[in-house]
Amino acid sequence: MKIWLDDLRHPPDDSWIWVKSVDSAVCVWIAGLSVGGSVEIASLDHDLGGLGDSSDGRTGYDFVCWLEGRNLWPRRLIVHSQNPVGARRMATVAARYTSVILAPFIPKGDD
């Protein structure tokens, strides 16, 4: 399973499960585990809910802390946030437990 956590940007392709909040990410993660699945890759944004009404103030960092508290890690974690401070915080925690790639999302133009 591949999880894409981002409230605004679409995942790279249809092989990703797109979640837009920490609660949704937790639900998908738990549901996947309950049927014997595993998360191969998770790609996370830091700033969530900036423009929508679904914002509860939590960020991708909060989700990383949730993973840490339960020792649930994907085989590979990508931080695609354009927020350099938030991305660094997320990567610092996750790198203690799993392979981390810092890959800030770069828009492809006027899509």
Secondary structure, DSSP 8 states (H G I E B T S, - for coil): -EEEE-SSS--SSTTSEEE-SHHHHHHHHHHHHHTT---SEEEE-S---SSSTT--S--HHHHHHHHHHHT---SEEEE--S-HHHHHHHHHHHTTTSEEEE------S--
